[in-house]
Amino acid sequence: MSFACVYSRAQVAMDAPLVTIEIHITSGLPKFTIVGLPEASVKEAKDRVRSAIINSQFKFPQERITVNLAPADLPKEGGRFDLAIAVGILLASNQLGQLDLRQLEFFGELSLSGEIRPVLGLLSSLIANVNSSKTVYISAFNASEAALVTNCNTKHASSLNQVCQDLTGQQAIEFTLNSPQAEALTSRYTIDMAEVKGQAQAKRALEIAAAGKHNVMFLGPPGTGKSMLAARMATIMPPLTESEALETATVYSIIGKTINNSEWQVRPFRAPHHTCSAVALVGGSSNPKPGEISLAHNGVLFLDELTEFERKVLDSLREPLETRKVTISRAARQSEFPANFQLICALNPSPTGCHRDNRASPEQILKYLSRVSGPFLDRIDLQVELPKLKTHELQSTQQGESSEVIRNRVVAAQQRQYQRQGKLNALLSNNELDQVVTLDNESLAFMALVTDKLDLSPRSYHRVLKVARTIADLAAEKTVALTHIKEAISYRAFERLLNTLTRV
């Protein structure tokens, strides 16, 4: 047999398209050619595969070898095809006998000694195999990552020789049917909301934000607990479902980040430094990779010192905040990554730290705050000002509510939303919002008054209603009342500050 066909998968953003690897060996001068739009790392497979085959006690054919990676118009990169190419060459040169490999897929980079090394972005390939009956050969170093995918038949091998012995029936490798086990959520956190002293309104705002998936802004002088509160947001959010956790883990797999199996259902918390670029935040490069907003998928993105970020960097978040995804277009390709994150941002209300210390004029404060654009501010549902802690609050030994107690209320409120509309309140369209929020005449008049006074945009107007709906859900109320509207309006501190400064 001088022809063989082996299967693997490429990595294109979050997708893993099937790649058919065809190997043809013919007589002629020895030559090893790889076609099918291979990038440099794939072309270098020729030397890795040759040495791996020889050092695994097989014979490398001294003939003309052509390897075709189909489809030909799909870019191929990385060392993930090494194992499949090596197996195909051994099969085409009749060193493995007559084998049917149509129900098998191979992933692994080969060392010169024949050892199988791990590959990046394996999760998407394993997920693509869940609905099929195929068996996947992977490196033993990828075993912990593969364990996250339920009902995927895998075989973990450490060398090319071990794979060949299994294929020929000499020494079988046991099947591994993965089924990840989640640990108790309470055992995973080393921080708790009970550790935060005072700031009752900020804690309440975080509870509302967690219940309805709303974005939050904290503004206050240094040392008031903004970062401390933001870091504890994930502790009051429900654990990730298995599908959500798998999506998030797939993003991390693409960049080669190690995934802790014991914490894979904990929501991610990302806090990039204010010097990060738009590409680092949103994603990009010539070969598009996910940025911080995708690494925060299904979790929390915390932007501290918001006014220190470049304005164009902040404005790059405007579209992902609406669409919950980011599309990165380059001349050669287009990639789409998920970005369903919850935004928490924090800033000082003045370049001096506090707008009430009389060290900066209203004009200086307005210029400082204008670094946050109006369209970006429109996408913030809850704006909370944190006052300085009083001495008796700072010295108090009384513990507040624990994260577990708050999380139970959040879970109950979210269940009401899913039963009523199938999604969380922050994700409602305007038409869907009209169906779940019906205001009486008194509430309508109040909303009209506040809209004119604070000069709310239509987007901000609807976000106030969404927050009010979440407040009602936390109170287990079926309708939105005036009290819920008033509390939602109370979380517009930034807009009130701008309004006050403008009138001075």
N, C-alpha and C positions, 0 to 999 in steps of 0.2 A: 504494500500500500504506500503510494507516494503522495497521497493527499489526506489531510485531516482537517476537521472542523471542531473548534473549541469555543466556549462561550465565557464572556466576562461582561462587565458593565463599566461605562465611563462615568465621570463625575461632572455634571453641568449644573452649577448652582445647587438647588435642592433636589434635582432630579438625577436619575441613574439610568440613562438609556442603554438598552442591550447592545453589546458589541460582539459581532461574530468574527472570530479570528480564524482565518483560512490559511493553512500552511501547505505549500506545494514544493516538493523536492524533485528536481530533474537533474539529468546528467549534464555535465559541462564544467567549466572552470569554477572552483569553489568561490561562492559569493553569497552573502547574507543581506537580503534587502527587505526593508519594512516599508510598506506603503499604506495609505489610508489616512493622510493628514496627521502624521505623528509629530509631536513637538520634540525638542532636543532630548528631554528625559526619556522619551519612548525610544528614540533612535539609539540611545546608549544601551538599550536592553540587549542589543546584539552581543556586546562584550560580556555583560553579566550572565546572559543565558548560556553562552558558549562555555565559560569557565564553570558555571554551576553544573552543567551536564557532565563535563569531563570529571569534575571533582566528586560527582555522585556515582562514579564508576560506570557511566554510560559512554557510548561512542558518539561523538559529534560528527554528523555527516559531512564528508569532504566533497560536497556537490553544490549545485545551485539551489539555494533556499529562498523562497519568496513568501513573505508573511503579509497578508492583507487584513487590515482592520476595517471592517465594514460596520456602519455606512461610511463611505469615503469622505463625505462632506462634514462629518462631525469631528471637531478637534479632539485629539487624544493627548493626555499628559500624565506624567507620573510614572512610577514603577509598578503600578497595580497589575499590568498585563504580563509581567515577567513570567509568572508561574504558568499562566495559560499558554504562552508562547512555547515555553520549555516542554510542557506536556504534549502540545501539538506536534512539535518536532520529533519527539520520541515516538509518538503514535504514527506519524507519517513515515518514519524510517524503520517501522516494523520492530521496534524494540519493546513495545508493550503488548504486542499481539493485536487481535481484533477486538476493539472495545467500542461500545456505543456511549458517547458522552453527551447526548442531547439533553439529558436531565441533570447535567452537572454544570456548575459555574466555578471559576477559579479566580482568586484574588490574592496577590502577594508579590512583594518585591524580593528578588533573589540576590543573595550575597554571592561572592565569587566561590565560596565553599559549598553552596547549595542550600544554605540556611534560608528559611522564609521569613522575611521581615514584615512588620505591620505596614498598612497603607492608611492614608488619610481619607476621610469622608466615606468610610465603609458603611455607616448606618443607612444611608439612603439606598445603597445597593441591597442590603439585607431586607429593608422594608419592602423593596420592589419584589422580593422573592417570597414574601409571606403568603401571597395568594396563589402561588404555584407549588408544585410538588418537587421542585428542584432541590438538589443538595448542593451546598456551598462549601467549598474548601477555602479556608482562611488560615492566616498565621496564628499560632498559639498566642502570640502577643496581642492579638485583637480579640481574644476570648472574652475579656471583661466587657468590652464594648458590644460585642455580639449578644451578650447575655441580656441586654436591654430590650431586644426585639423578641416578642412572644411568638411562639409557633413557627420559628424559622429553623429548618434543619441545617445544621452546620457540622463540619468536621474540622477539628483544629489540628494542624500539622506544624511541625517544627523544621522540616526539611523537604526538599524535592524527592529525596529517596523514600521518605515515609509516605508521601502521596502516591508515588509509583507502586510501592508495595501494597498499598490499599487498593489501588485500581486493578492490579493483577491478582488480587486475592491472596498474596503471600502473608501479609500481616495487616489485619483490618484495624481501621481507626473507628472508635465508637462514635455513634451519632450523638449530637447534643441538641436536645429540644429545649430551647430557652424559655424561661418563665420568670421574669424579674420579681423579686419579693420586696415590697415596700415596708420600711420600718415605721414605727410610730412617729408622727410628726413632731410631737413635743420633745422628743429626745434629740432633735437635730439642731436646735437653736441654743446658742450660748448667751443671747441677749433677750430681753423681755420688755414690754411696754411698761410694766410696773416699776422699772428702774427710772423712768422719766418723772421728775418732780414738777408739780404745777402744770401749766400750759393745758388746761382742761379743754379750751376751745380748739387748740391744735390737735389734740387727741381725738376729739369728736370729728374734726374735719377728716382725719385719716380714716376713721371708721366709716364715714360716709363714702370717701373715695374708694376704699377697699370693697364696699358693698356694691357700688355702681360702676366701678372702673373709671373713675373720674381723675383728671389731672389736677395736681395741687401745686400751689406756690406759697412758700413761707417767706415773709419778709420781717426782719427784726434786727436789732443790734447784735454784735458779736457775742457769743456765749449764752444765747437764749435757748439753745437746744434744737436748732433747726436740723443740723446733721444727725444728731442723736435720734430725733423723731423719724427722719427719713430712713435711717438704717433699720428701724424696727417695723417698717411698713410690711415687709414680707412676712413677718411673724404673725400678723393678724389676717393674712390672706389665706384662703383655702389652699390645700396642697394641689399640685398639678394632677390632672387626670393622666392616665397612661398615654393617651394620644398626644396631649399637650407636652408632656415630659419628653416624648420621643421626638417631637418637632424641635424642641429646644436643644436636645442632645445632638440632633442631626446638624444643627448650625455649628455647635461646638466641635463636632467631628470634622467638619470641613476645614477648620483652621488648625486641626491637630491638637486641640486642648483635651487633656485627660479628663474623663468623666468619672466622678465618684459614684459608684453604683448605690451606695448607702444613702446618698443625698440627691438622687437624680429627680425626685419629685418635689424638691424644694424650689420655690420660685427664684430665678436668678436676680441678683441685685448688682447693677453696674453703675459705677460712679467715675466717669472719665474726668481727667483734669481739664481745667478751663483753657489750657493751651492746645487742646487737641484740634485737629483740622477737620474740615467738612468730610473728607474722605475717610478719616478714622472714625468719625461719628456715624456717617450714613453708610459707608462701604464704597468700594471702588477698586482702583488700580487697573492696569491693562488687562489683567486676568481677574475679573471682579471677585472680590472676597467680601464676606459680611462685615459690617461695622458694628459699633457699640449698640445701635438701636436694634439690630438683629440678635446680638448676643443677649439683649435684655428681653427678647421675645417671650411672652407669657409671664414676664416679671416686671421689675421696677428699674427705670432709668433715672438716676439722681444727678442733677446738674447743680453743683454747689457754686457759689460766687457767679451767679447767672450773668450779671452785668460785665464780667471779665471775659466772657466768651465773645468771639468776633460775631458781629451782627449777622454776617452771611452764613456763619455756621449754625446759629440758632434758626435762621429762616429756612435752612435746608430741612428742618424738622417739620415744617408746616404741612407738607403733603403727606408724609408718613403718619402724622398724627390723625389725619382724616381717613386715609385709605388702609392703614394698618399693614402696609407692605411698602417695599421700596424696589423700584426698577432701575437698574444701572445699565445704561446704554453706552457701548463703546463701538468703534468702527468695525471690529471683527465679530462682536457678539453682544447679546443682551441677556442679562441675568436678573432674576427676581428673587428677593429674599423676604421672608416674613418679618414684620416689625410691629407685632401686636403688643406693645409695651405700655406701661403706665408711667406717666411722667411726674416726677416730683422735682421742683426746682427751688432754690433758696438764694436770697440776696439780702444785702444790707440796704435799707431805704435811703441811704445818703452816702456820698463819697467819704464822709468822715466816720461812718458807721451808724450814726443815729441822726434822724432828721429833726430831733427835738433838742439837740445840744447847742444850737445857735452858732455853729462853726461854719455853716454853709448857707448861702442865700437860697431862696426858692428857685432862682434861675439856675444856679449851679446844681441843685438837686434834680430839677427837671431835665437838665442836659445829661446828667448821670443816668437817670431812669429811662431816658429816650433811647438808650442802647437796646432796650427791649422793644421790638416793633409792635405796632397795634395788631397786625394780623396774627403774630405769635401769641400775644396776650389774649386774643379772642379764643384761643384753644385751651385756655386754662379755666377749669370749672370752679375751683375753690381757691380763693386768695385769702390767706390768713396772716394777720400781723401778730407776732409774738412779742409780748412785753417783757421787760427785764424782770427776773424773778425777785420777789420780795425776800427779805432775810429769813422770815419765819417759814417760807416755803422751801428755801434752800436747806435749812437746818432740820426740816421735818423728817421724822423717821417713819412716818405712816406710808405704807405701800398702797399704790393705786391699783387699778384693775390690771390683771395679768393679760398677756396677749391671748391666752387660750379662751378666757371669758369673752373678750371682744371678738375673737374669731368665730365663736359660736353664734353670736348675733349676726355677724357678716354672712356666714353660711346660710342662716335662716332667711335673711333678706334676699340673698341671691337665688335661693330656691323659689321664693315667691315670684321673682322676675322671670325665671326660666319657665315656670308653670303658666304665667300669664302671657308672655310674649316670645319665649324661646331664646332670649338674649338679654344681656345686661343693659341697664338704662343708658349708659354712655354711648352705646352702639346703635341706638334707635335712630331711624331716619325721621324727618319732620312729619311725614304722613303717619308713621307708626306712633310718634309722640302724641299726635292729635287724638289718636284712638285710646291712649292710656291715661291722658291728662285732660280732664275737663274742669275748667275753672268756673266758679260762680261769678256773679257780677261784681261783688266786692273785691275778689281776688284779681279780676281783670282790671278794675280801676286802679288797684294798688300797683300792679305790674306796669300799667301805662305811665303812672306817676314816676316810678323808679327808673323806667327806661329813659324817660326824658331827662330826669335829673342827673343820671350817671352817663347819659349818652351811650346807651348800650347798642351794639350792633345786632342785627337779626340773629347772627350766630350766638352771641352772648345771651340774648334773650332766650333762645331755645335751650342753651346749656343751663340757665337758671331753672328752667322747668324740669330738666332732667335731674338736676340735683334735688329739687323739691320732691320729685317722684321717688327718689332713693330714700330721702328722709322719711317719707310716708311708709315705704316698705320696711324700714328699720322699726317703725312704730306699729307695723302690722295693720296699717290703715289702707282701705281699698281705694279711697279717693284722696286727692291732693287738696288740703285745706289751706286757709290763709296763713296759719301758723307755720306750715311747712314752707310756704313761699317766703315768709319773712326770715326764716332761718337761712334759707338758700341765699337770699339777698345779703345777709350779714357776712357772707363769705366773699365779698368783693372789695377787700381792703386796698388792693393796689389801685383800682379804679377810683375809689374814694380819695386816696392820697393824691392822685394826679388831679382830680377835680378840685381839691382844696388848694393845691399849689398853683393851679392855673388862675384861681380867683384872687390870690394874694397880690 
